[in-house]
Amino acid sequence: MERTVLRILGKRGRTTIPWPIRKELDFGAGDVLLFEADPPDRVVITRMEVYEPEEAEEPDLTGDIFTEAFRRLPLSQQYRLLAALLADFHLQ
């Protein structure tokens, strides 16, 4: 199979990976591709494997005093409280 195919970059900076290359490398719709510059004039394209995160069991927060009080706050106050908690957590 011919491994060299010439393509012209469009005016929006787009191009298509040629079909013979996609077929040889088994690239398909939905694949996640990593583009890395390899100066001065090359780009390396690598297909990345995507793993689904394991589903963590959510804690049962029913009856939790903090959660119930938090949910009664207006959204603007919920946002400010969460931002303050995250800032405190980040500083630790």
C-alpha positions in Angstrom: 0.0 0.0 0.0 1.2 3.5 -0.8 2.0 5.3 2.5 2.4 8.7 1.0 -0.6 10.9 0.1 -0.4 14.6 -0.7 -3.2 16.9 0.7 -3.6 20.7 0.5 -4.6 22.5 3.7 -7.9 24.4 3.1 -8.3 28.1 3.8 -9.8 27.3 7.3 -6.7 25.2 8.1 -8.6 21.9 7.6 -7.6 18.7 5.9 -8.8 15.1 5.8 -6.8 12.0 6.7 -6.7 10.1 3.4 -8.8 6.9 3.2 -5.9 4.5 2.5 -4.1 5.8 5.6 -7.2 5.7 7.8 -7.9 2.1 6.6 -4.3 1.0 7.2 -4.3 2.4 10.7 -7.9 1.5 11.4 -8.9 5.0 12.3 -12.6 5.5 12.5 -15.4 7.9 13.5 -15.2 8.8 17.2 -11.5 8.1 17.6 -9.6 10.5 19.7 -6.5 11.8 18.0 -3.5 13.6 19.6 -1.7 16.1 17.4 1.9 16.9 18.4 4.2 19.4 16.7 7.6 17.9 15.6 9.5 21.0 14.5 10.4 22.3 12.1 7.8 20.9 9.7 6.1 17.7 11.0 3.0 16.8 12.9 2.7 13.4 14.7 -0.8 12.1 15.0 -1.5 9.4 17.6 -4.8 7.6 18.4 -5.5 7.7 22.1 -7.3 5.1 24.0 -10.2 6.4 26.1 -11.2 4.6 29.2 -14.5 5.1 30.9 -14.1 6.0 34.5 -15.4 3.5 37.0 -18.7 4.5 38.5 -18.2 5.5 42.0 -20.9 4.7 44.4 -22.6 7.9 45.4 -23.0 8.5 49.1 -26.6 8.7 50.4 -26.9 12.3 51.4 -30.6 12.2 52.3 -31.1 13.5 55.8 -27.7 15.3 55.8 -28.2 18.6 57.6 -25.6 20.4 55.5 -27.0 19.2 52.2 -30.5 20.1 53.0 -29.5 23.6 54.1 -27.3 24.0 51.0 -30.2 23.1 48.7 -32.4 25.7 50.3 -30.0 28.5 49.4 -30.5 30.5 46.3 -28.2 29.4 43.4 -26.0 32.6 43.7 -25.3 31.8 47.4 -24.7 28.1 46.5 -22.1 29.3 44.0 -20.4 31.6 46.4 -20.3 28.9 49.1 -18.8 26.4 46.8 -16.2 28.8 45.5 -15.1 29.7 49.0 -14.9 26.0 50.0 -12.8 25.2 46.9 -10.5 28.2 47.6 -10.0 26.9 51.2 -9.4 23.4 49.9 -6.9 24.6 47.4 -4.9 26.6 50.0 -4.5 23.6 52.2 
